Amino acid sequence: MSDAPLALSAADSSAVALVRRDAVLIIEDNETIAGLLTTLMRLLGLRVYWAASGALAEKIFAQHWQEIIVVLTDCRLPDGDGREVCLKLREVAPHLPVLVMSGSVSGRGVDPLPQSRLVAYLPKPYAPTEVLALVRQLVMAGGSKVALLSPKFA
């Protein structure tokens, strides 16, 4: 198989849907936190999908899974556990990077997600720079070729 780009005619190109792989799915029921995370992800140059529940996250992921390069999830959602939702999402995309965030002191961390370089845990409260660093690390570990921006903080 050649590494040369595929040449398409004008007729062929209309049938090809290019997928932009530069989106993040934020699963967070607290609007204020979701807003902060959205701002941070946009500083990195990522597009954002937001779901306030596990059920909505599954619907969004079903429609946009090819675009999503990382998921940020809260543990406690109105309709379940964010980690369990991410297990379902990983049935479609097994190597999907996930950042689990929680204010709970239950000690479960990322469990039942498997410990790996594609899964990170961040306890609340957290600093914006911690979120940015972990997302950058997860995106790189996931093999994404997206060029993340480097925001400067005063």
C-alpha positions in Angstrom: 0.0 0.0 0.0 1.3 3.4 -1.0 1.7 6.4 1.4 0.9 8.8 -1.5 -2.3 10.9 -1.1 -5.4 9.5 -2.7 -6.3 11.4 -5.8 -10.0 12.2 -6.2 -12.0 13.6 -9.0 -14.5 16.4 -8.4 -17.3 13.9 -8.6 -15.6 11.6 -6.1 -14.9 14.3 -3.6 -18.5 15.1 -3.1 -19.1 11.5 -1.9 -16.2 11.7 0.7 -17.0 13.1 4.1 -13.9 14.4 5.8 -14.0 14.0 9.5 -12.3 16.7 11.7 -10.7 14.9 14.6 -10.4 17.9 16.9 -13.3 17.6 19.4 -13.7 16.9 23.1 -16.8 15.5 24.8 -17.4 17.0 28.2 -19.7 15.1 30.4 -20.6 17.3 33.3 -23.9 18.2 34.9 -22.7 21.4 36.6 -23.1 24.2 34.0 -20.5 26.4 35.7 -17.9 23.7 35.6 -18.9 22.7 32.1 -18.4 26.3 31.0 -15.0 26.5 32.6 -13.9 23.3 30.9 -15.3 24.5 27.6 -13.3 27.6 27.8 -10.1 25.7 28.6 -10.6 23.2 25.7 -11.2 26.1 23.3 -7.9 27.6 24.5 -6.3 24.4 23.2 -8.0 24.9 19.9 -10.5 22.0 20.4 -14.2 22.0 19.4 -16.5 21.0 22.3 -19.5 18.8 22.7 -21.2 19.0 26.1 -23.5 16.6 27.7 -25.1 17.1 31.1 -26.0 13.4 31.5 -24.8 10.0 30.6 -27.7 9.4 28.2 -27.0 12.6 26.3 -23.3 11.8 26.2 -24.0 8.4 24.6 -26.3 10.1 22.0 -23.7 12.8 21.1 -20.9 10.2 21.0 -23.0 7.9 18.7 -23.3 10.9 16.2 -19.8 12.3 16.5 -17.5 9.6 17.8 -15.1 9.9 14.8 -14.4 13.6 15.7 -13.9 13.1 19.5 -10.2 12.7 20.5 -10.7 12.9 24.3 -13.5 12.7 26.9 -13.7 14.7 30.2 -16.2 13.2 32.6 -17.5 13.9 36.0 -18.1 10.7 38.1 -21.5 11.7 39.5 -24.1 12.4 36.9 -27.9 12.7 37.3 -28.4 9.4 35.6 -25.4 7.3 36.6 -21.6 7.2 36.8 -19.4 8.9 34.2 -16.9 6.1 34.3 -19.6 3.6 33.4 -20.6 5.9 30.5 -17.0 5.9 29.3 -16.8 2.1 29.4 -19.8 2.1 26.9 -18.1 4.7 24.7 -15.0 2.6 24.6 -16.9 -0.3 23.2 -17.0 1.8 20.0 -13.6 3.5 20.4 -11.4 1.2 22.6 -8.4 3.6 22.8 -10.4 6.7 23.6 -8.5 8.9 26.1 -10.6 9.7 29.2 -10.0 12.3 32.0 -12.1 11.4 35.1 -12.8 14.3 37.4 -14.5 14.1 40.8 -15.1 15.9 44.0 -15.9 12.6 45.7 -13.4 11.2 48.2 -14.7 7.6 47.6 -11.2 6.5 46.5 -12.5 4.7 43.4 -10.4 6.9 41.1 -10.9 5.7 37.5 -12.2 2.3 38.5 -13.9 0.4 36.6 -11.9 2.0 33.7 -8.6 0.1 33.2 -5.5 1.8 34.5 -3.5 3.0 31.4 -1.8 5.9 29.9 -5.1 6.7 28.2 -7.0 7.3 31.5 -6.3 9.9 34.1 -7.9 11.0 37.3 -8.2 14.6 38.6 -9.8 15.3 41.9 -11.8 18.5 42.4 -11.0 21.2 43.0 -8.4 21.5 40.3 -6.4 24.3 38.7 -7.0 25.1 35.0 -3.3 24.4 34.3 -3.8 20.9 35.6 -6.7 20.2 33.3 -4.8 21.6 30.3 -1.7 19.5 31.1 -3.6 16.3 31.5 -5.7 16.8 28.3 -2.5 17.5 26.4 -0.9 14.4 27.8 -4.0 12.2 27.0 -4.4 13.5 23.5 -0.7 12.8 22.8 -1.0 9.3 24.4 -4.0 8.6 22.2 -2.0 9.2 19.1 -4.0 12.2 17.8 -2.2 14.3 15.2 -4.1 17.5 16.2 -1.8 20.5 17.0 -3.0 21.8 20.3 -2.6 25.5 21.0 -0.4 26.6 23.9 -2.4 29.2 25.9 -0.4 31.7 28.0 -1.5 32.6 31.5 -0.4 35.7 33.3 
